[in-house]
């Protein structure tokens, strides 16, 4: 397996190599290539693509020194470039940011196969993340999932229909009553309620209404 490691701290990169070489799945059969900034990564990716020698996996830090000549300002830009050159290469993004909007932007724009914050990564779970991703899975760490859930809640509640449904539920309306009032089908209303329950991690409609009120959505 050919693995590209990109981080602006050489000791961090060496730590990734050490963690992965201890794992029998990635040790003897893996070739590691290291890059420490956007320019370095751009050159390595370009040369590998031109040589017909693509990477199988890239582990990429979000915060990298930029390469202005090619418009690469971050690890996300490098990941997008890598995806164009090597669409079959799996990408695991690592970020020091824990801001909701930053993590959501990485998820939405890059669609990495794995995403984890730096303060969550350990030698043991790095090997497990690589294993899961290389087996075709998607990995999101606890903090990443929490951030995405927050955004998902807000996106769901931007829709007037969803807020109206919750408003009518809070007034004691039944699904059939809401159907007549809003002129949308019962099945469509039920589907929206199910999505909101999932987003708010609540099983019953009364609890969903209380939580929506508590957060100021209705």
C-alpha positions as CSV (number, residue, x, y, z in Angstrom):
1,X,0.0,0.0,0.0
2,X,1.3,3.4,-1.0
3,X,0.6,6.0,1.7
4,X,1.1,9.8,1.5
5,X,1.6,11.6,4.8
6,X,1.2,15.4,4.9
7,X,1.8,17.5,8.0
8,X,4.0,20.6,8.6
9,X,5.5,18.9,11.7
10,X,8.1,16.3,10.8
11,X,7.8,14.7,14.2
12,X,4.1,14.2,13.7
13,X,4.6,12.5,10.3
14,X,7.2,10.2,11.9
15,X,4.7,9.4,14.6
16,X,2.2,8.4,12.0
17,X,4.7,6.1,10.3
18,X,5.6,4.6,13.7
19,X,2.0,4.0,14.6
20,X,1.2,2.4,11.2
21,X,4.3,0.2,11.0
22,X,3.3,-1.4,14.3
23,X,0.1,-2.6,12.6
24,X,0.6,-5.9,10.7
25,X,-1.8,-4.7,8.1
26,X,0.2,-1.7,7.1
27,X,3.7,-2.5,8.1
28,X,5.6,-4.7,5.7
29,X,3.5,-4.0,2.6
30,X,3.4,-0.2,2.9
31,X,5.6,2.5,1.3
32,X,5.4,5.9,3.0
33,X,5.9,9.2,1.3
34,X,6.2,12.4,3.4
35,X,5.3,16.0,2.6
36,X,5.4,19.0,4.9
37,X,3.6,21.8,3.1
38,X,1.3,22.5,0.2
39,X,4.1,23.0,-2.4
40,X,5.9,19.8,-1.3
41,X,2.6,17.8,-1.5
42,X,1.7,19.3,-4.9
43,X,5.1,18.3,-6.4
44,X,4.9,14.8,-5.0
45,X,1.3,14.2,-6.1
46,X,2.0,15.6,-9.6
47,X,5.0,13.5,-10.1
48,X,3.3,10.3,-8.8
49,X,0.3,10.9,-11.1
50,X,2.5,11.6,-14.1
51,X,4.4,8.4,-13.4
52,X,1.2,6.4,-13.2
53,X,2.0,5.5,-9.6
54,X,-1.0,6.7,-7.5
55,X,-1.3,6.6,-3.8
56,X,-3.8,4.3,-2.1
57,X,-4.2,6.4,1.0
58,X,-3.4,10.0,2.1
59,X,-3.4,11.2,5.7
60,X,-3.5,15.0,5.5
61,X,-3.4,17.8,8.0
62,X,-5.8,20.7,7.3
63,X,-3.3,23.4,8.5
64,X,-0.4,23.5,6.0
65,X,1.9,26.3,4.8
66,X,0.4,27.5,1.5
67,X,1.6,27.3,-2.1
68,X,0.3,30.5,-3.6
69,X,1.6,29.8,-7.1
70,X,-0.9,27.0,-7.4
71,X,-3.7,28.5,-5.2
72,X,-3.2,25.9,-2.5
73,X,-3.9,27.5,0.8
74,X,-4.6,24.5,3.1
75,X,-4.7,20.8,3.4
76,X,-8.3,20.9,2.1
77,X,-7.0,22.5,-1.2
78,X,-4.4,19.8,-1.5
79,X,-7.0,17.1,-0.8
80,X,-9.2,18.5,-3.6
81,X,-6.1,18.5,-6.0
82,X,-5.3,15.0,-4.9
83,X,-8.8,13.8,-5.6
84,X,-8.6,15.2,-9.1
85,X,-5.3,13.5,-9.8
86,X,-6.0,10.3,-8.0
87,X,-9.8,9.8,-7.6
88,X,-9.4,6.3,-6.1
89,X,-7.0,7.4,-3.3
90,X,-8.6,7.3,0.1
91,X,-8.2,10.5,2.1
92,X,-8.1,10.9,5.9
93,X,-8.2,14.5,7.1
94,X,-6.8,15.6,10.4
95,X,-7.6,19.0,11.8
96,X,-6.6,21.1,14.8
97,X,-9.8,23.0,14.4
98,X,-12.9,22.1,16.5
99,X,-15.1,25.0,15.3
100,X,-18.4,23.7,14.0
101,X,-18.3,25.6,10.7
102,X,-14.7,24.6,9.9
103,X,-15.4,20.9,10.4
104,X,-18.7,21.1,8.5
105,X,-16.8,22.9,5.6
106,X,-14.3,20.1,5.4
107,X,-17.0,17.5,5.4
108,X,-19.1,19.2,2.8
109,X,-16.4,20.4,0.4
110,X,-13.8,17.5,0.6
111,X,-16.0,14.5,1.5
112,X,-13.0,12.8,3.1
113,X,-13.1,9.1,3.9
114,X,-12.0,9.9,7.4
115,X,-12.0,13.0,9.5
116,X,-10.7,13.4,13.1
117,X,-9.4,16.3,15.2
118,X,-5.8,16.3,16.4
119,X,-6.6,16.0,20.0
120,X,-8.6,12.8,19.4
121,X,-5.9,10.9,17.4
122,X,-3.8,8.2,19.0
123,X,-1.4,5.6,17.7
124,X,-3.9,2.9,18.3
125,X,-7.0,4.6,16.8
126,X,-5.0,5.8,13.7
127,X,-4.4,2.2,12.8
128,X,-8.1,1.4,13.3
129,X,-9.2,4.4,11.3
130,X,-6.9,3.3,8.4
131,X,-8.3,-0.2,8.6
132,X,-11.9,1.0,8.5
133,X,-11.3,3.4,5.6
134,X,-9.3,0.9,3.5
135,X,-12.2,-1.6,4.0
136,X,-14.5,0.9,2.3
137,X,-16.0,2.5,5.4
138,X,-16.3,6.1,6.4
139,X,-14.8,7.4,9.7
140,X,-15.9,10.4,11.7
141,X,-14.6,11.1,15.2
142,X,-16.8,11.9,18.2
143,X,-16.1,15.7,17.9
144,X,-16.7,15.6,14.2
145,X,-20.0,13.8,14.5
146,X,-21.1,16.3,17.2
147,X,-20.2,19.3,15.0
148,X,-22.0,17.9,11.9
149,X,-25.1,17.1,14.1
150,X,-25.3,20.7,15.2
151,X,-25.2,22.0,11.7
152,X,-27.7,19.4,10.6
153,X,-30.1,20.5,13.2
154,X,-29.9,24.1,12.1
155,X,-30.3,23.2,8.4
156,X,-33.4,21.2,9.2
157,X,-34.9,24.0,11.2
158,X,-34.2,26.6,8.5
159,X,-37.1,25.0,6.6
160,X,-40.4,26.7,7.3
161,X,-42.3,23.5,6.9
162,X,-40.4,21.8,9.7
163,X,-40.8,24.7,12.1
164,X,-44.5,24.8,11.2
165,X,-45.0,21.1,11.9
166,X,-43.4,21.5,15.3
167,X,-45.5,24.5,16.0
168,X,-48.7,22.6,15.2
169,X,-47.6,19.6,17.2
170,X,-47.0,21.9,20.2
171,X,-50.6,23.1,19.9
172,X,-51.8,19.5,20.0
173,X,-52.5,19.0,16.3
174,X,-52.6,15.4,15.0
175,X,-50.8,14.5,11.8
176,X,-54.1,14.5,9.9
177,X,-54.9,18.0,11.2
178,X,-51.5,19.2,10.1
179,X,-52.0,17.6,6.7
180,X,-55.2,19.6,6.1
181,X,-53.7,22.8,7.5
182,X,-50.4,22.8,5.6
183,X,-51.6,21.0,2.4
184,X,-48.8,18.4,2.5
185,X,-49.3,14.6,2.8
186,X,-49.2,12.7,6.0
187,X,-46.3,10.6,4.8
188,X,-44.3,13.7,4.0
189,X,-45.0,15.1,7.5
190,X,-44.0,11.8,9.1
191,X,-40.7,11.7,7.1
192,X,-39.9,15.2,8.3
193,X,-40.7,14.4,11.9
194,X,-38.5,11.2,11.7
195,X,-35.5,13.3,10.3
196,X,-35.9,15.8,13.1
197,X,-36.1,13.1,15.8
198,X,-32.9,11.6,14.4
199,X,-31.1,15.0,14.4
200,X,-32.2,15.8,17.9
201,X,-31.6,12.2,19.1
202,X,-35.1,12.1,20.6
203,X,-37.6,9.3,20.2
204,X,-41.0,10.9,20.9
205,X,-42.8,13.9,19.4
206,X,-43.4,15.7,22.7
207,X,-39.7,15.5,23.6
208,X,-38.9,16.8,20.1
209,X,-41.2,19.8,20.6
210,X,-39.7,20.6,24.0
211,X,-36.1,20.5,22.7
212,X,-37.0,22.7,19.7
213,X,-38.5,25.2,22.1
214,X,-35.5,25.1,24.4
215,X,-33.2,25.8,21.4
216,X,-35.3,28.6,20.1
217,X,-36.4,27.0,16.8
218,X,-40.1,27.6,17.5
